[in-house]
Amino acid sequence: MKICHINLIGYSDEMEYHDNILPRKHKELGFDVYRIIHAHGLTVNGFMKIREYGEYTDRDNILNIVLEDGKPTPLLKFRTYIGLYENLVKLHPDIIFVHCCQFYNIKDVIRYKKTFPQVKLFVDNHTDYINTPVNSIKRKLFYYFVIGRFARSVAKYADKFWGVTPSRVDYLKKVYKIKSNNLDLLVMPGDNNKIHPEKREEYRNDFCKQFDIKYNDFIVVTGGKIDKRKNFHLLIEAFKGLPYNCKLLIFGTPDKEMKPYFNSLPFNVIYTGWVTAEQTYKYFVMADLGVFPGTHSVLWEQAVSSGLPCIFKYWEGMDHVNTNGNARMMDLDDEHEIVTFLKENIIRLSDKGQDFKKMDSIAKTRGMQLFSYPYIAYKSIGISHA
């Protein structure tokens, strides 16, 4: 069975996002997988990367077809791409999976579905009220009449329209006003091939040796894109004055605004800089607790997939990461209250008493089960089980 993934919003080869991992999992499950993208991408350090037009095979042995840029639309200057419909005709896939549909050439996907109605069409949505706010009349009108038009047009033909968090399902309903009954949730797990809980002791020993800390210390991990909305500076503040055995590991690259916070860190905060996806999963497996006190990132789901008990900031429609006890949701906005909450909860959990043991047990059973990528990979294309 042939699957064609389409990402014309922004695809980066070096990342570990949903649009990287899902095609990889389809390939591993034995499907014939292709990807159609455009030339513009990002490196892991956030720099622009321009691909050559044409075809190349990536590290997952997936053929990527890079479309040539067309002329922007006259009025709103939307990007256009040459050859999407023609490449679909050439590939003749059994299944099309569109990663984010808010692009002008979605009309070519609709045209192909009309011409070949037997093809199964699946679409996902990554926009929500945090990354794409509609906090003014002007923005509400723009995202309904302009951007929402792309989503509504393809929703009529999609076999399933996924939101990758509950909030993103809600966004489709309330902002784009999609009334289709085929909307549903498709969570974004971590890559199970990189998660090895059986190696926890090895990972932890290596980490403790590298940073000269004790094996029985209470190790908290966080990371990702380090900007002010992630509230890592408040987590650093919370670690000031915590018991000596509590250690915080932060990975990632701070933006310009956040760099001063990393110039003079408390003794119990370890900053590693940027790390690979493989190393990220090792940190999640060996740590005792994950703390993500700000806006959402894919690392939330990856931490849950790794069996790591967590503290997350509560956002409406983002509590899917709480699988009935693996996580604590922090419904606070005041900075002083956030710091106090983090201090109190980390101290309480660091004794590894009954509260921690219950969280840890649920995280390593139910959390890992519900965020399993093989299960999600089948579900994403309408197959209920392997």
Secondary structure, DSSP 8 states (H G I E B T S, - for coil): -EEEEEE-S---TTS-SHHHHHHHHHHHTT-EEEEEEESEEE-TTS-EEE--SEEEE-TTS-EEEEEEE----TTT----EESHHHHHHHH--SEEEEE---STTHHHHHHHHHHSTTSEEEEEE---TTTS---SHHHHHHIIIIIHHHHHHHHTT-SEEEESSHHHHHHHHHTS----TTEEE------GGG--GGGHHHHHHHHHHHHT--TTSEEEEEEEEE-GGGTHHHHHHHHTT--TTEEEEEEEEE-TTTGGGGSS--TTEEEEES--HHHHHHHHHH-SEEEE-SS--HHHHHHHHTT--EEEE--TT-GGG--SSSEEEE----HHHHHHHHHHHHHHHHT--HHHHHHHHHIIIIIHHHT-HHHHHHHHTT----
